[in-house]
Every structure is written in C-alpha cells, then in structure tokens.
C-alpha cells in the first residue's frame, strides 16, 4: 500500500469555531486518513450549442453591441479535461466585508451574450474556458462591461468541473463587490471552487463574509466542511459541522457524508455515534447516500459489526454500498467475509466495477483468491482497465512475482503515474528500478514523477545500498520537479544513510535538514538503523522520541532491548522491560 502523503502539514486557523466545537470534534485524537469516495460535484449546466453555431455568433463590437457568445455554448466548445497547477493569486474581494441581502440562484433563462473570439475546434476544454475569461477581462478593461450573476455562476460551475481554480480567481476579480455582497448564489459557487481545490483559507473568508448564509441552504456549509475533510483537517471539519448544528442550519443528504468522512479521519466511534443519532433525528436514516457513509465510518472506526448492521438495513444497495462493506472487511483483515459480500453482490444482479475489483485485488493477502479474481477479470475482458491492471501489478508485487508484474506493465495499452509508481515499487529490491525510472522520465508529461514516485525510489536505494543515487534523486525531486520533501522522504533519506552504517549522517538529517518536527517514521528509521549497526548512543535518542510519540508501540521498546542485549548491557535491557510492564505492554 502506498504511504499516505499529506502536503498540508500546517493547519489554518478555523475562525468561526469556538472552543466548544473544537472540543467536541476532538473526542478522539487517533488520526488516520479516510478513503471514502464522496461525489460532491453538481452537474455541469446544460450546454447545447455546437462549435459551428458558436462561430456564427461573432459580430462587430461597439460600446453597445459586442461580438458575443452565449455561455450556454461553453461546454460544447470545451471537449477535454486537463489538470492544471494551482498558483495562488491575490484576491482583492477577500479583503472587504460583504453585507447585503440574500439572493437565491436566478431561474434558468437565456444568458446574456459574452464577447468571444473564434477558436479552433480541437482546442481543449481549459483553452476554451481561458478564451472566454480573457475576452471577459478585455471587455471589462476596454468597455467596462459587467455581465449578470447567472453568467458568473455558469463560469464558476465550469471552473469547478474542470478544477480550474486559477481561472476561478480571475473570474473572482471581475465580479463587482455589490454582487459579492448581495448574491449568495455567486458566493456559494466561488466558495465551493476554492474549498474543493484546497484553498480553504480563501473559502473560509468568503464564508465568514457571506450574506445571510443560514437563510437559504446548507450548500456553503457542506462545501467548506468537505474542503477541510479533503485536506485531512478532520477536527476543523467536525467543528464546522457542530457550529452548523448550533446555528440551526438544517443539514441535507450531502452534509452527513462529509461529516462522517471527517469522523472516519479521527477514528472516533463516539463522535460517529452522535452523528448517527443526528441522522435519525433529521430523517435521513433511509437515504442510501448517507447510509453508505455510515457503513464506511463504522468500519474505519473499528466497529465492523455495526457497519454490517447498517449495511443490512440498506433496502436498495448500490455499488457504493457493496464496495464500502467489502473494503470494510478487508480493512479488518476479514478476507472470507469480503468475498462473501462480493458473491452476494453478484447474486443480487449487480456487476462489480473497477473500484470493487481493484480494491479486492490490491488488498488481498491470498495468492489463490487474487489469481481467481484475475481469472474473473480475464473472462469479462476487463484486464486492461487501467485501475484494475494497476491493482494487479500491486498484487503480484506484494507476492514477489516480478515476472507477472513486468508482463502486465509491458502490455498495458496506457499507463498513468500510478502505473509507473507501482512497477518502481515492485522493484524496490532490484537494480532494474533505475531503468524503470529512466523510462518514466522519457515517457512524456502525462506521467510526471510525483511525491510517491520518489518515496518508492528512495526506499529502493536504501534497500540496495545506492547512496549516491539516492542523494541524486532527492536533489532531483526538489530542484527539477519542484516537489517539497515531506516526512516520508526524510524517513527514506534517514533509512538510506542508516542502513549503510552512516548513523551520524542519518542523525544529521534530522538535526539539520528537517524543516519540521520529526515524526515516528523518521525516528523509527533511525532506531532500526541503530539496531542493525548496534549503536546505543544514537539509538537511545531515537527511542526516547519514539516513546513519547508512540507510547504504546511495543516494537520500539523491543528494538532498544535488542541493542542493549547485543552490547551485553543486561541492566539497561532489564530497565526497558520494566518500563514496558509499567505501561502495560506485553514483553
């Protein structure tokens, strides 16, 4: 399994939440990331015009009559999605308080004409959006043209669908302050765009300044709760939910799955049960969307029996219902139960999708069951579905069957970054890992190495003793690809030096290079290196940090005991054993 990477190590301050909300959200402090997939998108507005019709709409521009294009033609022009970087911009509107009346979304009607130049038919969706925004900016600059609120809503909806937050910022700059201070619909769309793309500070400032946000719907609250949860800021997400409850805002079917996702993140069964009671009181106890989230929450919080009880109550189970229960059993290591649910799903007439198959294949510890699933995939002609093939590579890699990994990888009709990461990780003990990384670099922009790639590479270098190569990869990651090292990268670097016997150099990484407080993975790598090379001096330092960070982890105590025993220091090893007994840990 790939390590969970959190590129957001610092927590923004949650302005509106009082100590009460944060206290309730912190019912449990055991943090781990949730994998619940929640569809929080709204459908893209219908766009009916074709490109040929679009080009006929161009006319001569003047101060009162502009060459124009209706927004309703935008998505027919926009054909392909492209991921964008998300540069930060200064947002002039975010510095001013919004005051005014609460206006709902306008009723559907023909949208005013916008100035747009003719563009080629093969342009991408992002390029088409960019052309529209550029023309709006030009019209605003030259003629002072201001479009209506429905146009802004349509454009912001398109930005949300394309994850084009940078274009959303540009549109934000064009929206007059009088609209931002009065129209809840426009602000809600803008808030959702920021929150969904990790910019929760801007989203929360819009939320704080939102006119009468409690009078219309839970839309803005849901967007912000989801934004915090997606960033792993689970306590903030729950604090916002409890604030919503205190302010009397009625939750909807989208509120609870987001709050339950946050609850799964902190692993608190008590908060989860309280949310369950809220669901029953609010009348959503038969909503399949909400019940699916409950199944997932109970499984992740450790109560698989209650997860199954909720699952059994779902009258019309969908694929998400079955997938959640299968994943829950796999999470608890109950492979037979997960396969039982899988067969029940087949009997119900539902055909499993790539999520079901890839989940079972990548997480199963049984070579027999994994091979049977591979056969099932072959019989249905799904072997070259990208997620399924990726999971098969991971599965065969976990069982050390590199020939099968290589054959699958070489025959894949398409590969994504996860495919390359999987094959690189599969060769973590094989010098061919360098060859695969070189091939990945030469494969084009579609498979650019990411943070996970370098975790796999650095781990491989540590296993193989490739110190110079590991140092080179670490520099390449920062300088060539602009990836900021996170905890896992430093842990791999410490492991690289430590396994090679360079204990003081490994310790120096922690002392001098880390820009944040070292976590258990970093100190654990150092302690293990000290065990391998019998270094009690630095091993004691690493162990002391681990005893504070992971007071219930027996493995750390055992490693220090083994170091002392290898050095013949029986008194010290006995002292550590006494510490374990005092903490109630098994010897």
C-alpha positions, 0 to 999 in steps of 0.5 A, a space after each residue: 500500500 502506498 504511504 499516505 502523503 499529506 502536503 498540508 502539514 500546517 493547519 489554518 486557523 478555523 475562525 468561526 469555531 469556538 472552543 466548544 466545537 473544537 472540543 467536541 470534534 476532538 473526542 478522539 485524537 487517533 488520526 488516520 486518513 479516510 478513503 471514502 469516495 464522496 461525489 460532491 460535484 453538481 452537474 455541469 449546466 446544460 450546454 447545447 450549442 455546437 462549435 459551428 453555431 458558436 462561430 456564427 455568433 461573432 459580430 462587430 463590437 461597439 460600446 453597445 453591441 459586442 461580438 458575443 457568445 452565449 455561455 450556454 455554448 461553453 461546454 460544447 466548445 470545451 471537449 477535454 479535461 486537463 489538470 492544471 497547477 494551482 498558483 495562488 493569486 491575490 484576491 482583492 474581494 477577500 479583503 472587504 466585508 460583504 453585507 447585503 441581502 440574500 439572493 437565491 440562484 436566478 431561474 434558468 433563462 437565456 444568458 446574456 451574450 459574452 464577447 468571444 473570439 473564434 477558436 479552433 475546434 480541437 482546442 481543449 476544454 481549459 483553452 476554451 474556458 481561458 478564451 472566454 475569461 480573457 475576452 471577459 477581462 478585455 471587455 471589462 478593461 476596454 468597455 467596462 462591461 459587467 455581465 449578470 450573476 447567472 453568467 458568473 455562476 455558469 463560469 464558476 460551475 465550469 471552473 469547478 468541473 474542470 478544477 480550474 481554480 486559477 481561472 476561478 480567481 480571475 473570474 473572482 476579480 471581475 465580479 463587482 463587490 455589490 454582487 459579492 455582497 448581495 448574491 449568495 448564489 455567486 458566493 456559494 459557487 466561488 466558495 465551493 471552487 476554492 474549498 474543493 481545490 484546497 484553498 480553504 483559507 480563501 473559502 473560509 473568508 468568503 464564508 465568514 463574509 457571506 450574506 445571510 448564509 443560514 437563510 437559504 441552504 446548507 450548500 456553503 456549509 457542506 462545501 467548506 466542511 468537505 474542503 477541510 475533510 479533503 485536506 485531512 483537517 478532520 477536527 476543523 471539519 467536525 467543528 464546522 459541522 457542530 457550529 452548523 448544528 448550533 446555528 440551526 442550519 438544517 443539514 441535507 443528504 450531502 452534509 452527513 457524508 462529509 461529516 462522517 468522512 471527517 469522523 472516519 479521519 479521527 477514528 472516533 466511534 463516539 463522535 460517529 455515534 452522535 452523528 448517527 443519532 443526528 441522522 435519525 433525528 433529521 430523517 435521513 436514516 433511509 437515504 442510501 447516500 448517507 447510509 453508505 457513509 455510515 457503513 464506511 465510518 463504522 468500519 474505519 472506526 473499528 466497529 465492523 459489526 455495526 457497519 454490517 448492521 447498517 449495511 443490512 438495513 440498506 433496502 436498495 444497495 448500490 455499488 457504493 454500498 457493496 464496495 464500502 462493506 467489502 473494503 470494510 472487511 478487508 480493512 479488518 483483515 476479514 478476507 472470507 467475509 469480503 468475498 462473501 459480500 462480493 458473491 452476494 453482490 453478484 447474486 443480487 444482479 449487480 456487476 462489480 466495477 473497477 473500484 470493487 475489483 481493484 480494491 479486492 485485488 490490491 488488498 488481498 493477502 491470498 495468492 489463490 483468491 487474487 489469481 481467481 479474481 484475475 481469472 474473473 477479470 480475464 473472462 469479462 475482458 476487463 484486464 486492461 482497465 487501467 485501475 484494475 491492471 494497476 491493482 494487479 501489478 500491486 498484487 503480484 508485487 506484494 507476492 514477489 512475482 516480478 515476472 507477472 508484474 513486468 508482463 502486465 506493465 509491458 502490455 498495458 495499452 496506457 499507463 498513468 503515474 500510478 502505473 509507473 509508481 507501482 512497477 518502481 515499487 515492485 522493484 524496490 529490491 532490484 537494480 532494474 528500478 533505475 531503468 524503470 525510472 529512466 523510462 518514466 522520465 522519457 515517457 512524456 508529461 502525462 506521467 510526471 514523477 510525483 511525491 510517491 514516485 520518489 518515496 518508492 525510489 528512495 526506499 529502493 536505494 536504501 534497500 540496495 545500498 545506492 547512496 549516491 543515487 539516492 542523494 541524486 534523486 532527492 536533489 532531483 525531486 526538489 530542484 527539477 520537479 519542484 516537489 517539497 520533501 515531506 516526512 516520508 522522504 526524510 524517513 527514506 533519506 534517514 533509512 538510506 544513510 542508516 542502513 549503510 552504517 552512516 548513523 551520524 549522517 542519518 542523525 544529521 538529517 534530522 538535526 539539520 535538514 528537517 524543516 519540521 518536527 520529526 515524526 515516528 517514521 523518521 525516528 523509527 528509521 533511525 532506531 532500526 538503523 541503530 539496531 542493525 549497526 548496534 549503536 546505543 548512543 544514537 539509538 537511545 535518542 531515537 527511542 526516547 522520541 519514539 516513546 513519547 510519540 508512540 507510547 504504546 508501540 511495543 516494537 520500539 521498546 523491543 528494538 532498544 532491548 535488542 541493542 542493549 542485549 547485543 552490547 551485553 548491557 543486561 541492566 539497561 535491557 532489564 530497565 526497558 522491560 520494566 518500563 514496558 510492564 509499567 505501561 502495560 505492554 506485553 514483553 
